[in-house]
Amino acid sequence: MAFDIKKIREDFPILKRKMNGKPLIYFDNAATSQKPAPVIDAEREFYEKYNANIHRSIHRLGEEATKKYEEAHDKASKFINAGFEEVVFTSGTTESLNLLAYSLGSEIKEGDEMVISQAEHHSNFVQWQQLAKNKRAKLKFAEITDDGTLDLGQLSRILNKKTRIVSLFHVSNVLGTINPIKKISKIIKEKSNACFIVDAAQSAPHMKLNVKELGCDFLAFSGHKMLAPTGIGVLYGKQELLEKMQPFMFGGEMIKHVTFEDTKFNDLPWKFEAGTANIAQAIGLGAAIDYLNKAGMQNIERHDAELAKYCYRLLDSMGDVEIYGPEERNSLVSFNVKNVHAHDTAAVLDSEGIAVRAGHHCAMPLHSLLGIPASARASFYLYNTKEEIDALGEGLKKVSKVFS
Ligand code: PLP
């Protein structure tokens, strides 16, 4: 499929909705994306035609469900150039990162060090903070410079042989900053023996990822931000590391053999997928990956970055809008209209049919660093257009007028 935005928009039923009589302009994609008909159909088809539990039923429906579920696994592995054994399905980025904090965390000892950045989403923040407290380990922060990028020199200086875990965003959900993961990976390997975890929640939907090239040990992302249903996400881990790790949850599916005395765990990736899986959602993720591949991840990356740049320049030219983060960015722009609370900005935009997010975007420490209680965020995806961004510009003029 060529990148035909008119055709793409037709695939998303929700985009036909009117808000206050105006066409819906959906700019809250960083929170969750909309779903195209093939994804909605895939989920419905599962329930209508072959709903059954997987990996345990001898009957035909069970076999069909298992085949589709494993196909989704295969698609997700190929999507990031990982091996089949290296991709675990979770409920999303949050669960993936908590799984790591639990399993890797069991090895953390008093005096060990962990590093995250000042700009992490709470789901890549709170568990490391709590782990450090519980284990009397030290949590260090990689700093963000005034231009909103990661200070690589400072990061290099805080790494040492005691650093056990480094967990960083790929694309910031507030600043839009793209971290140079390959370069960071090299710095980490030179200065420490730490495991490198990448929070790819805001990059996997927008860029072609290749875990072999990125050089990270683990990577996490959510299906619902990339056209798939909620409740399904991915944890990638290098096979040799996943083999060594303790399971996060125990129960059905994750075992090979259980006796009264002990349990032999299942092979990868099932060792980390205890209980009945989110089968319909996983199949939906498979359909979403098919859709993204057809549109072309390179096309999507170019399109989304172009929209972000267009929006950045438009807002920058308005004079009374403060933008957070560097001009070079991926798919979103966070901002405040001077002297107007982000919630008021979002409410006025909503009356114009424009959906943006307003608040701290689950990054309270970063907002306190920026010296603001909240920001508004416009985030884009493959179905958005420059004309919609022009409408955002007009909406913001109204915000300025109402509150001046
Ligand atoms: N990390 C980043 C950078 C995010 O933007 C988000 C969600 O907004 C998450 C993690 C958490 O994702 P989820 O809520 O899907 O688990």
Boltz pocket constraint, residues with backbone or C-beta under 6 A from the ligand:
constraints:
  - pocket:
      binder: B
      contacts: [[A, 30], [A, 31], [A, 91], [A, 92], [A, 93], [A, 94], [A, 95], [A, 121], [A, 123], [A, 124], [A, 169], [A, 171], [A, 172], [A, 173], [A, 199], [A, 201], [A, 202], [A, 222], [A, 361]]
      max_distance: 6.0
